[in-house]
Amino acid sequence: MVSQQLDLGELKSILEKYAPGGRNQLLPALWAAQNCYGYLSEPVVVAIGKALKVPLADIYGVIEFYTMFYKEPVGETIVRICVSPICTQRGSREILNSVCEHFDIQPGETTTDGKYMVEAVECLGLCDFAPSALVGEVPVSISAGATPQSWIQSPDPAPLGHLEGDPCWLLGSCGEVDPAEVKDYEGCGGFMGLKRTLQNPPEFVIEEITESGLLGRGGAAFPTGMKWKFASQAEGQPKYIVCNADESEPGTFKDRVLMEGYPLSIIEGMAIAAYAVGSHYGYLYIRGEYMRAQSIMQKALANARATGYLGKNILDTGFDFDIDVRSGAGAYVCGEETALFESIEGKRGFPRLKPPYPTDQGLFGKPTDINNVETLCAATWIMANGAAAFRSLGTEGSAGTKVYCLSGDIAKPGVYELPLGITLGEIIQKAGGVLGELRGVLIGGAAGTFAGPDDLDLVMSFEGLAENKYFLGSGVVNVINTDRDMKQILYSLAHFFAHESCGKCFPCQLGTQRQLEIMEKSVQGQLTNADLVALEDVGFAMAETSICGVGQMASTAILSAWEKCPDVFGLEESFNGQK
Amino acid sequence: MSEEYVQLTIDGTPISVPTGTTLLDAAKDVDVDVPVICYFAHTTANGLCRLCVVEVEGARMLQAACVTTVQEDSVVHTRSPKVERARRTILEMLVSTVDISESPELQELVVDYECYPERFEGGKKRQPAIIDDNPVYLRDYSQCVMCWRCVQVCADDAQFSYALNFSGRGFDTQIATFFDKPLPETTCVFCGNCIGVCPTGALKAKREHLIEQGVAPEKVMEFTRLKGKKKKSHNSAG
């Protein structure tokens, strides 16, 4: 057995570091061991289980849950090719096939020389560089016609990407300064929000955020001020601040850009939230695929600590707050807040039943405020500039700006910060307009909805979209022209959800698979009217009965495509699927 | 502590139950039968199967009766068209995935809800091979509905043995031991709790299985004893 040849000596220092934290340190310990040995062999896992006092079956369950943990040896370099709906539009499945052909392997296999393992993965958050891949830790954009030899053997790191703001409130000097340097950040007004925060009582901060009308930017649009108030009033200590940086919604890459380009603004936002809520501990949970963002955030955290913006007695005010970075390991569902808590606690990322809500019983069962990256950046800006200034843009129900992620068939894909309340057409124009003839726009991501070519005057605000049964979600605007294969896009949407369902509740566990099978038939041109009735029933059951947002939203995009353009399924007309 | 009561209406019948009562228990009080698969009175309710969903007027979506507590003035419908459609679809998806030939309660539900699982014909099924790795019981996960009860009683809900957890994810989730090892090589103490709580034929006592296979009851011991001795020399069997 290969595993018996392993030298477990190196594991000793890993175990010494993580054992005192027990199960809560399971994911960091597994990551450290895997980085050391390349994979998680049985003897290594047994040693981790003993040291951290976690039942072995439970650790096995954790390894099996997260796609980035391997229990078998893998290639020296893992080539992860994105087959999400966005990259699929730009030929990533064909690229996957040609790479596998080149190496003479199947997806998930390692080359005979042990150098490369090739995997098909879901969205890598590089949608502005589609088709994209991760070669080891290097994010790359695969240029048309590039041979596998060129982009895999000497990967060219993708830059931060195209950024534009009108105004640049949250983006600030993102992309223009050394991101982790405190001096650079201070030079463009950084930490003014935290200073103003610490000069006032926590109630003032909560009032200011409430006044600003800020709604959560992760997708659910919950009023941030109200969330902070609930967390501050909740019984129980300690309280936690969690930043949800598990950005995995296909089409979304704004949080990656903010982390890689403006990390100190996120740290400042977490410190502001902590002060408002009365917390001294924060966790920044970043998806495992964002390796570059993780290392930039680590550097920024160290610099913030060294300059007195984090740690004990921040800016001599007596306020203590520090942040631990946690890496996900390949699970979309961990972007669901309670699944994220489970993951930090060293478990499979199963969403919890609600109530209780996180502000009452969140991480480790304690009152927890969990906010998206962009939400925290907005809080930073609001505390520096005031609630009234934030309200000066946007609409009555949707104050301020939104950082949109534009991808697909547009002239300049990238991240755009724009006032809420402008139209879909205006947003697309900002990015240089549609390339080719517009077929549709996927708004809000895989869990979003399709808009048609006649919907360009849709008002992009939380309330404006909700009125028309759309969701702003995380701010995805994915433009699709008539050259794209809609059936293939819908298939990859279904594939995404089937791959990412956690398997906890029956409707999502079974429904995402059945939905995928129906979309498979659609691609093969074998769809019948009865299949479409089944598709509607499956979508209905998932939406009405799933435990968390993953299952509840798993069918919205596909069913909206059917409603907007029934011809995508190759059938004559739409019909209502009453049995 | 004096109990406080909540007034609500279930299928048109007004009732009053103590605060904190689940909709499932409240329905029992008015003799309304709400179907469940994963729910079991002696294990922590996880609300997995969603078959017990009911329609609560004003709620954003259907509510799982086993984990939703009563609210003042709620108007609850346990068999509205929406409820029927959701339950029927979940059952159809389940039955087209799992072998329910030894699960009479599920078979009854399929009839009751006029299910047509054939609409998913050709879809993926869960059909792992039977695991026969110990003298006490068999594991036939092609009959497993993923109710989690066995994992729960093996862990904090009863035995604290922690021999069972999961492999895979999503549709491909399965109950598993550490690195899929045979049970005798795990922390399993053969308490039998998991067999007791299994709602289908997925976990079955070896004795029962052998008798079904035509082995005379007085001969059963010969088979299980033999297996028990074999265990030591054939650790990786199964």
Chai-1 contact restraints between the chains, C-beta under 6 A:
chainA,res_idxA,chainB,res_idxB,connection_type,confidence,min_distance_angstrom,max_distance_angstrom,comment,restraint_id
A,E42,B,F179,contact,1.0,0.0,6.0,A-B,restraint_1
A,P55,B,Y162,contact,1.0,0.0,6.0,A-B,restraint_2
A,L56,B,F178,contact,1.0,0.0,6.0,A-B,restraint_3
A,A57,B,Y162,contact,1.0,0.0,6.0,A-B,restraint_4
A,A57,B,A163,contact,1.0,0.0,6.0,A-B,restraint_5
A,A57,B,L164,contact,1.0,0.0,6.0,A-B,restraint_6
A,A57,B,N165,contact,1.0,0.0,6.0,A-B,restraint_7
A,A57,B,T177,contact,1.0,0.0,6.0,A-B,restraint_8
A,A57,B,F178,contact,1.0,0.0,6.0,A-B,restraint_9
A,D58,B,N165,contact,1.0,0.0,6.0,A-B,restraint_10
A,Y60,B,F178,contact,1.0,0.0,6.0,A-B,restraint_11
A,Y60,B,F179,contact,1.0,0.0,6.0,A-B,restraint_12
A,G61,B,N165,contact,1.0,0.0,6.0,A-B,restraint_13
A,G61,B,F166,contact,1.0,0.0,6.0,A-B,restraint_14
A,E64,B,S167,contact,1.0,0.0,6.0,A-B,restraint_15
A,E64,B,G168,contact,1.0,0.0,6.0,A-B,restraint_16
A,F65,B,R169,contact,1.0,0.0,6.0,A-B,restraint_17
A,L353,B,G47,contact,1.0,0.0,6.0,A-B,restraint_18
A,L353,B,V67,contact,1.0,0.0,6.0,A-B,restraint_19
A,S501,B,G170,contact,1.0,0.0,6.0,A-B,restraint_20
A,G503,B,R169,contact,1.0,0.0,6.0,A-B,restraint_21
A,G503,B,G170,contact,1.0,0.0,6.0,A-B,restraint_22
A,G503,B,T173,contact,1.0,0.0,6.0,A-B,restraint_23
A,C505,B,L48,contact,1.0,0.0,6.0,A-B,restraint_24
A,C505,B,R50,contact,1.0,0.0,6.0,A-B,restraint_25
A,F506,B,C49,contact,1.0,0.0,6.0,A-B,restraint_26
A,F506,B,R50,contact,1.0,0.0,6.0,A-B,restraint_27
A,F506,B,I90,contact,1.0,0.0,6.0,A-B,restraint_28
A,P507,B,R50,contact,1.0,0.0,6.0,A-B,restraint_29
A,P507,B,I90,contact,1.0,0.0,6.0,A-B,restraint_30
A,Q509,B,G170,contact,1.0,0.0,6.0,A-B,restraint_31
A,Q509,B,F171,contact,1.0,0.0,6.0,A-B,restraint_32
A,L510,B,M93,contact,1.0,0.0,6.0,A-B,restraint_33
A,L510,B,T97,contact,1.0,0.0,6.0,A-B,restraint_34
A,Q513,B,K124,contact,1.0,0.0,6.0,A-B,restraint_35
A,Q513,B,F171,contact,1.0,0.0,6.0,A-B,restraint_36
A,R514,B,M93,contact,1.0,0.0,6.0,A-B,restraint_37
A,R514,B,F120,contact,1.0,0.0,6.0,A-B,restraint_38
A,R514,B,G123,contact,1.0,0.0,6.0,A-B,restraint_39
A,E517,B,G123,contact,1.0,0.0,6.0,A-B,restraint_40
A,A534,B,R119,contact,1.0,0.0,6.0,A-B,restraint_41
A,D537,B,T89,contact,1.0,0.0,6.0,A-B,restraint_42
A,A541,B,A86,contact,1.0,0.0,6.0,A-B,restraint_43
A,A541,B,T89,contact,1.0,0.0,6.0,A-B,restraint_44
A,A541,B,I90,contact,1.0,0.0,6.0,A-B,restraint_45
A,E544,B,M61,contact,1.0,0.0,6.0,A-B,restraint_46
A,E544,B,L62,contact,1.0,0.0,6.0,A-B,restraint_47
A,E544,B,A86,contact,1.0,0.0,6.0,A-B,restraint_48
A,T545,B,R50,contact,1.0,0.0,6.0,A-B,restraint_49
A,T545,B,V53,contact,1.0,0.0,6.0,A-B,restraint_50
A,T545,B,L62,contact,1.0,0.0,6.0,A-B,restraint_51
A,T545,B,A86,contact,1.0,0.0,6.0,A-B,restraint_52
